């Protein structure tokens, strides 16, 4: 399985580690989407920035 992650809110004002996590997910600006594997590592990243992203099944 894979997850489609979309950045829906700006990272302006977010903590540095959250900005780095968004970048690690392959997202740069609002509206960017990336396909990520559904594993524990990705789930942890998403949980850290859940308020900034939208997740759906790919």
N, CA, C and O of each residue as an XYZ file, in Angstrom:
232
protein
N       0.840     -1.182      0.000
C       0.000      0.000      0.000
C       0.885      1.245      0.000
O       2.035      1.223      0.439
N       0.314      2.309     -0.500
C       1.024      3.585     -0.511
C       0.060      4.684     -0.077
O      -1.160      4.544     -0.171
N       0.633      5.762      0.392
C      -0.153      6.895      0.850
C       0.164      8.112     -0.011
O       1.320      8.350     -0.359
N      -0.868      8.881     -0.350
C      -0.674     10.140     -1.046
C      -0.755     11.238      0.009
O      -1.774     11.389      0.683
N       0.324     12.000      0.145
C       0.403     13.057      1.139
C       0.405     14.398      0.412
O       1.195     14.605     -0.509
N      -0.481     15.316      0.824
C      -0.608     16.619      0.185
C      -0.455     17.718      1.231
O      -1.084     17.673      2.288
N       0.387     18.705      0.926
C       0.574     19.836      1.832
C      -0.571     20.818      1.620
O      -0.744     21.346      0.521
N      -1.357     21.066      2.673
C      -2.533     21.937      2.543
C      -2.408     23.224      3.358
O      -3.200     24.147      3.169
N      -1.430     23.299      4.257
C      -1.209     24.525      5.031
C       0.269     24.892      4.948
O       1.129     24.028      4.775
N       0.547     26.183      5.073
C       1.912     26.685      4.986
C       2.734     26.257      6.199
O       2.199     26.041      7.286
N       4.037     26.139      5.991
C       4.935     25.809      7.097
C       5.459     27.064      7.795
O       6.240     26.966      8.740
N       5.032     28.245      7.334
C       5.468     29.487      7.972
C       4.983     29.491      9.420
O       3.799     29.281      9.684
N       5.889     29.727     10.340
C       5.549     29.758     11.758
C       5.651     28.405     12.437
O       5.488     28.303     13.653
N       5.921     27.361     11.655
C       6.075     26.015     12.237
C       7.469     25.859     12.827
O       8.384     26.616     12.502
N       7.615     24.877     13.692
C       8.912     24.591     14.291
C       9.854     24.033     13.225
O       9.414     23.474     12.221
N      11.148     24.192     13.459
C      12.150     23.744     12.486
C      12.046     22.250     12.199
O      12.202     21.821     11.055
N      11.783     21.459     13.239
C      11.695     20.010     13.016
C      10.472     19.650     12.180
O      10.507     18.678     11.426
N       9.391     20.420     12.301
C       8.207     20.160     11.484
C       8.464     20.539     10.025
O       8.018     19.843      9.113
N       9.177     21.634      9.807
C       9.529     22.048      8.446
C      10.421     20.984      7.805
O      10.251     20.651      6.632
N      11.370     20.454      8.575
C      12.254     19.409      8.068
C      11.477     18.136      7.757
O      11.790     17.443      6.788
N      10.476     17.821      8.560
C       9.658     16.633      8.327
C       8.846     16.776      7.051
O       8.724     15.819      6.286
N       8.287     17.960      6.807
C       7.541     18.218      5.577
C       8.469     18.040      4.376
O       8.081     17.448      3.368
N       9.690     18.552      4.487
C      10.662     18.404      3.401
C      11.031     16.933      3.191
O      11.212     16.493      2.055
N      11.142     16.178      4.282
C      11.476     14.755      4.187
C      10.358     13.966      3.504
O      10.606     12.912      2.918
N       9.143     14.472      3.581
C       8.015     13.840      2.888
C       7.974     14.229      1.408
O       7.122     13.748      0.661
N       8.896     15.098      0.990
C       8.973     15.490     -0.411
C       8.049     16.624     -0.788
O       7.686     16.770     -1.955
N       7.661     17.436      0.195
C       6.731     18.539     -0.040
C       7.448     19.866      0.138
O       8.217     20.043      1.083
N       7.191     20.813     -0.786
C       7.857     22.113     -0.700
C       6.875     23.260     -0.550
O       7.086     24.151      0.273
N       5.805     23.251     -1.334
C       4.853     24.357     -1.264
C       3.430     23.819     -1.222
O       3.190     22.649     -1.517
N       2.500     24.672     -0.858
C       1.105     24.269     -0.725
C       0.612     23.684     -2.040
O       0.828     24.258     -3.108
N      -0.047     22.543     -1.951
C      -0.575     21.870     -3.132
C       0.314     20.752     -3.634
O      -0.122     19.939     -4.448
N       1.552     20.691     -3.166
C       2.452     19.605     -3.567
C       1.943     18.285     -3.016
O       1.428     18.215     -1.900
N       2.097     17.233     -3.823
C       1.703     15.884     -3.410
C       2.878     14.946     -3.599
O       3.699     15.141     -4.496
N       2.958     13.933     -2.760
C       3.965     12.895     -2.929
C       3.362     11.559     -2.525
O       2.459     11.488     -1.691
N       3.876     10.520     -3.129
C       3.459      9.157     -2.808
C       4.510      8.566     -1.878
O       5.695      8.531     -2.210
N       4.072      8.105     -0.717
C       4.972      7.553      0.287
C       4.542      6.132      0.628
O       3.351      5.823      0.587
N       5.492      5.263      0.964
C       5.127      3.901      1.385
C       4.402      3.942      2.729
O       4.677      4.801      3.566
N       3.486      3.016      2.922
C       2.734      2.951      4.172
C       3.501      2.086      5.161
O       3.256      0.884      5.264
N       4.434      2.703      5.891
C       5.199      1.974      6.891
C       5.295      2.814      8.169
O       4.784      3.933      8.220
N       5.936      2.282      9.173
C       6.000      2.949     10.471
C       6.719      4.291     10.392
O       6.321      5.246     11.060
N       7.760      4.372      9.594
C       8.521      5.613      9.453
C       7.652      6.726      8.881
O       7.630      7.841      9.402
N       6.943      6.415      7.814
C       6.074      7.402      7.177
C       4.924      7.787      8.099
O       4.558      8.960      8.174
N       4.358      6.829      8.791
C       3.267      7.114      9.720
C       3.724      8.082     10.813
O       2.973      8.977     11.202
N       4.949      7.907     11.306
C       5.488      8.809     12.325
C       5.666     10.216     11.804
O       5.365     11.184     12.502
N       6.160     10.337     10.565
C       6.333     11.661      9.954
C       4.982     12.352      9.801
O       4.845     13.535     10.112
N       4.000     11.619      9.327
C       2.668     12.188      9.115
C       2.061     12.624     10.445
O       1.442     13.685     10.527
N       2.235     11.816     11.482
C       1.683     12.155     12.797
C       2.278     13.461     13.322
O       1.595     14.223     14.005
N       3.541     13.719     13.007
C       4.220     14.926     13.481
C       3.673     16.190     12.819
O       3.663     17.260     13.429
N       3.215     16.066     11.565
C       2.748     17.254     10.822
C       1.311     17.070     10.334
O       0.947     17.603      9.286
N       0.508     16.339     11.062
C      -0.862     16.029     10.651
C      -1.706     17.278     10.454
O      -2.653     17.262      9.667
N      -1.381     18.363     11.154
C      -2.127     19.612     11.030
C      -1.785     20.381      9.756
O      -2.458     21.358      9.426
N      -0.747     19.953      9.036
C      -0.321     20.645      7.816
C      -0.624     19.863      6.533
O      -0.611     20.429      5.440
N      -0.895     18.572      6.669
C      -1.037     17.724      5.489
C      -2.401     17.037      5.442
O      -3.137     16.981      6.427
N      -2.700     16.519      4.255
C      -3.902     15.725      4.012
C      -3.410     14.373      3.481
O      -2.548     14.334      2.603
N      -3.940     13.288      3.996
C      -3.461     11.965      3.616
C      -4.605     11.160      3.018
O      -5.726     11.173      3.528
N      -4.303     10.457      1.923
C      -5.294      9.560      1.321
C      -4.560      8.336      0.768
O      -3.339      8.344      0.609
N      -5.324      7.297      0.481
C      -4.751      6.088     -0.094
C      -4.401      6.345     -1.550
O      -5.178      6.957     -2.283
N      -3.232      5.877     -1.969
C      -2.812      6.066     -3.367
C      -3.126      4.823     -4.187
O      -2.849      4.787     -5.385
